[in-house]
Amino acid sequence: MKTLDDLLGEGVSGRRVFVRADLNVPFDKSDPTVISDDGRIRAVLPTLVALRDAGAKVIVASHLGRPKGAPDPKFTLAPVATRLGELLGTPVVFAEDTVGSSATEAAGKLTGGQVLLLENLRFNAGETSKDDAERGAFADQLAALADSYVDDAFGAVHRKHASVFDVPARLPHYAGGLVVREVEVLRKVTETPEKPYVVVLGGSKVSDKLAVIKALLPKVDKLLVGGGMCFTFLKAQGHEVGKSLLEAEMIDTCASLLAEADGRIVLPVDVVAATEFSADADHEIVGVADIPAEQLGLDIGPQSVALFAEAIGTAKTVFWNGPMGVFELAPFAAGTRGVAEAITKIDGFSVVGGGDSAAAVRTLGIDESGFGHISTGGGASLEYLEGKTLPGLAALES
């Protein structure tokens, strides 16, 4: 696939370059206008700065949240435009639509070195439509705004959406630096991981991670399982899990995986159990064989952290996706913190697989430089590791 460097080598001064970014940032729950984590904005800055400094007319597009194919003030990108301008050190023009009069007028007035951010792509039903014609019609309108296309939204490359899959078919297309780096890293941990190779998986559901577990199990030396998904595995071992998250239909599957793994799947030995899902709930540390019937596990316990850290400490390659507990609530953050800190200390290469894991790193104040790579795409990372064809990457390679 051609890259941003190829585009810059061709010369972009005065040319309109459409950049698909992933600016789907979280907002403060107490103030929906305040961005709580601007990591995804920062991730695309190198591409935008390179294009701006080369004199391109930069048109940035992204989604935010899950609006229903129509404008919704709750999901406006206006606050993102403000923050992007602050980080770039130059004002960002904001269009109040994506392909309407505001966008076309703003794009037409851009001068070399200016940056324009379009309103939320998902305010248009054509962006996510499963109908090729409807999606294609929207892609035609987006492509008309620009001369070239750059995809730097790795977090969206697993979506067959107009701005990801169809627009690059209509314009000369290039992979941004972020996408190139993500693919290099994931190829490394998929095809040529240095051994010992340890994978740490958390999050809520086994069903969400089943395909990646099956894909990685033959390749790993240890697979450490925490988060809500561990309770289905513990149930498969014969433990009672109280009111903890449980996928009853996955118990037999977990039992089969444990048998196949022959000791390579490592489960918690203790958990932090609480009376309810609340930061104020009474809670205690209990062994996995002693979870009270009226309580639910919300984090792995200190013995489990030590067990996981010991396995991580032997690794030359670590891939981590999914928190170990409800890290957003202080009483249940220690498991995720302990595992994350253990990963930062390895003498090898580590990858944080985006999504909630990346959010946890920043929320808990863990030094990001301690990780080899922090992905911007949780779902995309997992699908890549599963061996799936990602529509956005396929479009860039065509």
Secondary structure as GFF3:
##gff-version 3
##sequence-region A 1 398
A	DSSP	alpha_helix	4	10	.	.	.	ID=ss1
A	DSSP	beta_strand	16	20	.	.	.	ID=ss2
A	DSSP	beta_strand	27	28	.	.	.	ID=ss3
A	DSSP	beta_strand	31	35	.	.	.	ID=ss4
A	DSSP	alpha_helix	39	53	.	.	.	ID=ss5
A	DSSP	beta_strand	57	61	.	.	.	ID=ss6
A	DSSP	three_ten_helix	73	75	.	.	.	ID=ss7
A	DSSP	alpha_helix	78	88	.	.	.	ID=ss8
A	DSSP	beta_strand	93	94	.	.	.	ID=ss9
A	DSSP	alpha_helix	101	109	.	.	.	ID=ss10
A	DSSP	beta_strand	115	117	.	.	.	ID=ss11
A	DSSP	three_ten_helix	121	123	.	.	.	ID=ss12
A	DSSP	alpha_helix	125	128	.	.	.	ID=ss13
A	DSSP	alpha_helix	132	143	.	.	.	ID=ss14
A	DSSP	beta_strand	148	151	.	.	.	ID=ss15
A	DSSP	three_ten_helix	154	156	.	.	.	ID=ss16
A	DSSP	pi_helix	162	166	.	.	.	ID=ss17
A	DSSP	three_ten_helix	167	169	.	.	.	ID=ss18
A	DSSP	beta_strand	173	175	.	.	.	ID=ss19
A	DSSP	alpha_helix	177	191	.	.	.	ID=ss20
A	DSSP	beta_strand	197	201	.	.	.	ID=ss21
A	DSSP	alpha_helix	206	216	.	.	.	ID=ss22
A	DSSP	beta_strand	222	225	.	.	.	ID=ss23
A	DSSP	alpha_helix	230	236	.	.	.	ID=ss24
A	DSSP	three_ten_helix	248	250	.	.	.	ID=ss25
A	DSSP	alpha_helix	251	261	.	.	.	ID=ss26
A	DSSP	beta_strand	265	266	.	.	.	ID=ss27
A	DSSP	beta_strand	270	274	.	.	.	ID=ss28
A	DSSP	beta_strand	283	287	.	.	.	ID=ss29
A	DSSP	beta_strand	296	300	.	.	.	ID=ss30
A	DSSP	alpha_helix	302	313	.	.	.	ID=ss31
A	DSSP	beta_strand	317	321	.	.	.	ID=ss32
A	DSSP	three_ten_helix	330	332	.	.	.	ID=ss33
A	DSSP	alpha_helix	334	344	.	.	.	ID=ss34
A	DSSP	beta_strand	349	352	.	.	.	ID=ss35
A	DSSP	alpha_helix	355	363	.	.	.	ID=ss36
A	DSSP	three_ten_helix	368	370	.	.	.	ID=ss37
A	DSSP	beta_strand	373	374	.	.	.	ID=ss38
A	DSSP	alpha_helix	378	386	.	.	.	ID=ss39
A	DSSP	alpha_helix	391	397	.	.	.	ID=ss40
###
